[in-house]
Amino acid sequence: MQLQDESETVMKLVFGGRLLLNGTLGRLWYRLCSWMYPRVWNKTIAQVMAQLFDNSSAEMIFRMTGNLGDLGGNYAQTPFTLLPLLIHHYNDEGGYYPKGGPNSVIAALIPAIEKTGGRCLASAEVKRIIFENDRAVGVVVEKNNNEYEIRCRSGVISSAGVRNTYLKMAPLKDLPSITPKWFLDGMGKILAEIPPSTQHFQVFLGLNKSQKELNLPKYNTWCYPFDLDTHPLTLHSYDEQLETFHRDPINGPPLAFIGFPSAKDPGLLCILLFIYYENRHPGRSVCVIAAETPLYHFQKYANLAPGARGEEYEALKKKLECDWLMWCLSAIDKIEIGTPLTSMHYFGSVMGESYGLDSSLNRFFNFDFSHCLRPKQPIPGLYLAGQDTALWGFTGGMVSGIQTAEAILGYHRWPVILAKRTLIRDLKKMDGVPTDDRDLLP
Ligand SMILES: Cc1cc2nc3c(=O)[nH]c(=O)nc-3n(C[C@H](O)[C@H](O)[C@H](O)COP(=O)(O)OP(=O)(O)OC[C@H]3O[C@@H](n4cnc5c(N)ncnc54)[C@H](O)[C@@H]3O)c2cc1C
């Protein structure tokens, strides 16, 4: 419990320092924090666990941390401070599933954006950010093989991830000459030294039986192939198994996530009626299986177009598919397989990564790295949002949106902080915010 509190405090200090301090002061702040919280500051899960437990307690540790896959990565490299956040999330707040599926989040956001004068474009790739007179003034977008310039009134926010932003849309060498050296050095190191996060192999199953017939669980399951009779767990077992699976996902022991979105979906609220999944898709259910699988197994097919990657790629997917699906063959109606190449295509991630930048220690605890990941970039008019500036996951993305809005509106200044003002607190007090919306604010 004490470690959980310490970890939460440490993450607040990391982000507070990142948002408010510069250069030497920021480095001093991080140094001070490392003295105040030596047990968890800049420590991996394996390091903290080794301080607390011996090998004989490994099974208990594993029970505590068995959903590490939600973070991706292993015990030897993942910062410990992220783990209590995950445990707190599940134990104290529980899990959530959007009514009507993830699409309903976008469907709810678009009208709000358009009502305030915004426009949402789909299948429109930003090719580059336009800089003029040392500030970001717009973007060049490609749509239907044509390029269009979109000019902005006050700035450009890139929520496409640090890799997409600084490798593709605004390469470091093309940034305006006023870009400070500390930023070019820091961001250069982030791109070179922080690897992409975990990549996944995904199986999407369409099942031809209803939720009632299959009685599928609403909870998620992580499967680990440990045979405790023959293989006693040690503090390193998880990392070893993961490593073996990464090397050979076809023959290695599978470590996988299994979930049934159709069991979780309570339906979409339409006026006064609940339309349950069962009513929208009678007699059908769906299952998602995901397992960490590195891109390099598929890299040689990366230059081929989706759907035309050839027989060898299809055979590889088929082989993976067969090993995975033996357990529910009787109900399978449709199978779709996704590899890291699929993620590159659909999520626009540079290396097929699922969670943006890897959650390595330097990303949070090295001020020279952390400082570059603040929403307000040191080039006038350029802002970042999304998981790379905060934490992975839906919540990480949402929190980053609030932080970026605060950065644009000038909230990250001492007078505002000392007055205990935050964007959310101010919104709650604002005239014109409907009471229902006010209650929804965190
Ligand atoms: C298979 C899978 C399952 C997951 N499950 C969960 C879960 O259960 N719970 C959870 O909390 N998180 C989950 N995550 C993680 C979660 O999806 C991400 O952490 C979250 O979406 C990050 O939000 P974001 O807005 O920062 O980035 P993204 O959601 O990745 O959004 C970035 C957007 O930028 C777009 N983009 C990229 N380049 C360009 C360009 N040049 N021009 C225009 N647009 C561009 C991309 O197309 C993408 O839409 C999962 C991720 C994966 C891959």
The ligand as a Tripos MOL2 file, in Angstrom:
@<TRIPOS>MOLECULE
LIG
   53    58     1     0     0
SMALL
NO_CHARGES

@<TRIPOS>ATOM
      1 C1         -4.9210   -4.2830  -30.0440 C.3       1 LIG1
      2 C2         -4.9370   -3.1910  -29.0160 C.ar      1 LIG1
      3 C3         -5.7610   -3.3130  -27.9040 C.ar      1 LIG1
      4 C4         -5.7930   -2.3070  -26.9540 C.ar      1 LIG1
      5 N1         -6.6310   -2.4380  -25.8850 N.ar      1 LIG1
      6 C5         -6.7290   -1.4440  -24.9970 C.ar      1 LIG1
      7 C6         -7.6520   -1.5170  -23.9180 C.ar      1 LIG1
      8 O1         -8.3730   -2.4990  -23.7750 O.2       1 LIG1
      9 N2         -7.7190   -0.4740  -23.0600 N.ar      1 LIG1
     10 C7         -6.9350    0.6280  -23.2030 C.ar      1 LIG1
     11 O2         -7.0450    1.5550  -22.4030 O.2       1 LIG1
     12 N3         -6.0380    0.7250  -24.2190 N.ar      1 LIG1
     13 C8         -5.9180   -0.2780  -25.1130 C.ar      1 LIG1
     14 N4         -5.0230   -0.1880  -26.1490 N.ar      1 LIG1
     15 C9         -4.1320    0.9700  -26.2120 C.3       1 LIG1
     16 C10        -4.8710    2.1870  -26.7420 C.3       1 LIG1
     17 O3         -5.5140    1.8610  -27.9510 O.3       1 LIG1
     18 C11        -3.8610    3.3090  -26.9930 C.3       1 LIG1
     19 O4         -3.0380    3.4750  -25.8690 O.3       1 LIG1
     20 C12        -4.6190    4.6140  -27.2690 C.3       1 LIG1
     21 O5         -5.4320    4.4560  -28.4120 O.3       1 LIG1
     22 C13        -3.6540    5.7590  -27.4790 C.3       1 LIG1
     23 O6         -4.3770    6.8810  -27.9170 O.3       1 LIG1
     24 P1         -3.6800    8.0100  -28.7980 P.3       1 LIG1
     25 O7         -4.7460    8.9690  -29.1670 O.co2     1 LIG1
     26 O8         -2.4690    8.5210  -28.1140 O.co2     1 LIG1
     27 O9         -3.1180    7.2490  -30.0890 O.3       1 LIG1
     28 P2         -3.9060    6.4790  -31.2250 P.3       1 LIG1
     29 O10        -5.2040    5.9500  -30.7270 O.co2     1 LIG1
     30 O11        -2.9150    5.5220  -31.8020 O.co2     1 LIG1
     31 O12        -4.2430    7.6310  -32.2640 O.3       1 LIG1
     32 C14        -3.2720    8.1680  -33.1100 C.3       1 LIG1
     33 C15        -3.9820    8.4640  -34.4200 C.3       1 LIG1
     34 O13        -3.1110    9.1980  -35.2680 O.3       1 LIG1
     35 C16        -3.3650    8.7640  -36.5830 C.3       1 LIG1
     36 N5         -2.2200    9.1070  -37.4460 N.ar      1 LIG1
     37 C17        -0.9720    8.6040  -37.4390 C.ar      1 LIG1
     38 N6         -0.2340    9.1800  -38.3890 N.ar      1 LIG1
     39 C18        -1.0400   10.0790  -39.0060 C.ar      1 LIG1
     40 C19        -0.8540   10.9880  -40.0820 C.ar      1 LIG1
     41 N7          0.3070   11.1030  -40.7170 N.pl3     1 LIG1
     42 N8         -1.9020   11.7470  -40.4680 N.ar      1 LIG1
     43 C20        -3.1090   11.6590  -39.8450 C.ar      1 LIG1
     44 N9         -3.3350   10.8290  -38.8110 N.ar      1 LIG1
     45 C21        -2.3080   10.0450  -38.4080 C.ar      1 LIG1
     46 C22        -3.5530    7.2610  -36.4550 C.3       1 LIG1
     47 O14        -4.2450    6.7510  -37.5820 O.3       1 LIG1
     48 C23        -4.3710    7.1860  -35.1780 C.3       1 LIG1
     49 O15        -5.7440    7.2340  -35.4460 O.3       1 LIG1
     50 C24        -4.9760   -1.1740  -27.1100 C.ar      1 LIG1
     51 C25        -4.1470   -1.0500  -28.2410 C.ar      1 LIG1
     52 C26        -4.1340   -2.0420  -29.1840 C.ar      1 LIG1
     53 C27        -3.2690   -1.8800  -30.3930 C.3       1 LIG1
@<TRIPOS>BOND
     1     1     2 1
     2     2     3 ar
     3     2    52 ar
     4     3     4 ar
     5     4     5 ar
     6     4    50 ar
     7     5     6 ar
     8     6     7 ar
     9     6    13 1
    10     7     8 2
    11     7     9 ar
    12     9    10 ar
    13    10    11 2
    14    10    12 ar
    15    12    13 ar
    16    13    14 ar
    17    14    15 1
    18    14    50 ar
    19    15    16 1
    20    16    17 1
    21    16    18 1
    22    18    19 1
    23    18    20 1
    24    20    21 1
    25    20    22 1
    26    22    23 1
    27    23    24 1
    28    24    25 2
    29    24    26 1
    30    24    27 1
    31    27    28 1
    32    28    29 2
    33    28    30 1
    34    28    31 1
    35    31    32 1
    36    32    33 1
    37    33    34 1
    38    33    48 1
    39    34    35 1
    40    35    36 1
    41    35    46 1
    42    36    37 ar
    43    36    45 ar
    44    37    38 ar
    45    38    39 ar
    46    39    40 ar
    47    39    45 ar
    48    40    41 1
    49    40    42 ar
    50    42    43 ar
    51    43    44 ar
    52    44    45 ar
    53    46    47 1
    54    46    48 1
    55    48    49 1
    56    50    51 ar
    57    51    52 ar
    58    52    53 1
@<TRIPOS>SUBSTRUCTURE
     1 LIG1         1 GROUP 0 **** ****
